[in-house]
């Protein structure tokens, strides 16, 4: 079990002596390898922290947090935290199927054992809910019969273990149904099911599409498939772990785990994104990234632009497998692609700290030219991958967001330096897009002047129904412009009268205004045409 505040840094193990003060408020990792839903799972291991003990530690964690920030703040902290719980697989591998004629296999048939596990898991999750958890991500089991350990011990002709695959196929759907039932009983969506079985199957069934050469052999191990024993100094070690889907006999490699984490965080390869839903399109976006790979280095688990383009390729391969290559090509050619990037290359790179590496390397005008040249290459890669309708947004008035008013503004005004950056960048972006279209011979790229769209309501908020464009609805410090929007933030009473939701991002109402301009705006906002015009032209072709 793993608890974390949304947007916080990585958390420490609960028993770490360093978990105190502010780090305690970031959350804690209560997990322990080898455990299961049942207390008799993992009896062959020593010093493991079983689920009942993890729940006791979760209670103890809250008592420690209350001593720091009080009862009310702790309650808000826990309710706003994301709890990730991954348990169940060991109840099969390290219990029911551990040895022939195990105690549990003599007690239950597989279907009845699954029902028993689900009923016990439901009790654990309800205890977690009663302890205050309100955002709980529950992962299913992977395709247990396909891991190198099971291939080595139970496989016939290199195939997955049928018994363990049957167990997973019985367990995972019942887990989803149980979570739906819990949410219905509670009256809201507290428990969210992550279909990690499908996530694993994606790269097991088609390893090359995800950059792996094998999903059968572990990178580190002994015996057939490197599937016997633990990864030790005496093990065989692969030359390049990036090419292996499994690190050891049971566990996905770091790269495979990144794929799964990215699915959870971004929905880019969401396990529900298949069949008809795959044909609707996909969201490849990731907060905090930039045009440059070194933008957002302070964030973890972000999906940089080069990786998003790889996912776009993988998406097309998956669509091609579903409807054929020609149909997939037509689908991509006709799709609307929205790309919003660039602002972070200033805020989270050039101006992140005084005398940043990029600010020492380039003066501002030359940095803007460098960004535009790198962006041009990205857009051409997108075009070469088949995109033919690409909506490209510029940066907003970077110096006028609450975060910059709080940290760089003078006398309540916008940051002159960041406004200068936006004033240099946006016209050059528009010029580059025009040049690309001329080179291609078609209006593939559409420039959205989001700088002007933002400036409209920033300079005259009352005209758009806002009372302020300087103070964020959710945040801390001056202008509510410091830090992330968390459960500990100040929260406005009515978000509809605020132009900014948090220190950087427009409110939902402000975003609707921007979308309206994208749909129907004049050439002051959209060049060479707005989205309604594009749709009308496409309907005639």
HUZIVEN-V341146 format. One record per backbone hydrogen bond with DSSP energy under -0.5 kcal/mol. NH is the residue of the N-H (numbers start at 1). CO is the residue of the C=O. If there is no record, write none. Layout:
NH,CO  NH,CO
This chain:
2,84  3,28  4,82  5,26  6,80  8,5  14,29  16,13  19,16  20,18  23,20  24,21  25,21  26,22  26,23  27,24  28,3  29,12  30,1  30,28  35,32  41,38  42,94  43,40  45,42  50,48  51,36  53,50  54,50  55,51  56,52  57,53  58,54  59,55  60,56  61,57  62,58  63,59  64,60  65,61  66,62  67,63  68,64  68,65  69,65  70,66  74,70  75,71  76,72  77,73  78,74  79,75  80,76  81,77  81,78  82,4  83,81  83,135  84,2  84,82  85,83  85,137  87,85  87,139  91,88  92,88  92,89  93,89  94,90  95,92  96,91  97,92  98,95  99,95  102,99  106,102  107,103  108,104  113,109  114,110  115,111  116,112  117,113  118,114  119,115  120,116  121,117  122,118  123,119  124,120  125,121  126,122  127,123  128,124  129,125  130,126  131,127  132,129  133,128  134,78  136,190  137,83  137,135  138,136  138,192  139,85  139,137  140,194  144,142  146,143  147,144  149,249  150,147  151,147  152,148  153,149  154,150  155,150  155,151  159,156  161,145  165,161  166,162  167,163  168,164  169,165  170,166  171,167  172,168  174,170  175,171  176,172  177,173  178,174  179,175  180,176  181,177  182,178  183,179  184,180  185,181  186,182  187,183  188,183  190,188  192,136  194,138  195,193  196,194  199,195  200,196  201,197  202,198  203,199  204,200  205,201  206,202  209,206  210,206  210,207  211,208  212,207  213,243  214,243  218,225  219,246  220,247  221,236  222,228  226,223  227,224  228,222  232,230  235,232  236,221  238,219  243,240  244,241  245,214  247,251  248,251  253,245  257,253  258,254  259,255  260,256  261,257  262,258  263,259  264,260  265,261  266,262  267,262  267,263  268,262  270,267  273,270  274,272  277,274  278,275  279,275  280,276  280,277  281,277  281,278  284,282  289,286  295,292  296,348  297,294  299,296  304,302  305,290  308,304  309,305  310,306  311,307  312,308  313,309  314,310  315,311  316,312  317,313  318,314  319,315  320,316  321,317  322,318  322,319  323,319  324,320  328,324  329,325  330,326  331,327  332,328  333,329  334,330  335,331  335,332  337,335  337,389  338,336  339,337  339,391  341,339  341,393  345,342  346,342  346,343  347,343  348,344  349,346  350,345  351,346  352,349  353,349  356,350  356,353  360,356  361,357  362,358  367,363  368,364  369,365  370,366  371,367  372,368  373,369  374,370  375,371  376,372  377,373  378,374  379,375  380,376  381,377  382,378  383,379  384,380  385,381  386,383  387,382  388,332  389,335  390,444  391,337  391,389  392,390  392,446  393,339  393,391  394,448  398,396  400,397  401,398  403,503  404,401  405,401  406,402  407,403  408,404  409,404  413,410  415,399  416,414  419,415  420,416  421,417  422,418  423,419  424,420  425,421  426,422  427,423  428,424  429,425  430,426  431,427  432,428  433,429  434,430  435,431  436,432  437,433  438,434  439,435  440,436  441,437  442,437  444,442  446,390  447,527  448,392  448,446  449,447  449,525  450,448  453,449  454,450  455,451  456,452  457,453  458,454  459,455  460,456  463,460  464,461  465,462  466,461  467,497  468,497  472,479  473,500  474,501  475,490  476,482  480,477  481,478  482,476  486,484  489,486  490,475  492,473  497,494  498,495  499,468  500,471  501,505  502,505  507,499  511,507  512,508  513,509  514,510  515,511  516,512  517,513  518,514  519,515  520,516  521,517  525,522  526,522  527,447  531,518  532,519  534,530  535,531  536,532  537,533  538,534  539,535  540,536  540,537  541,537
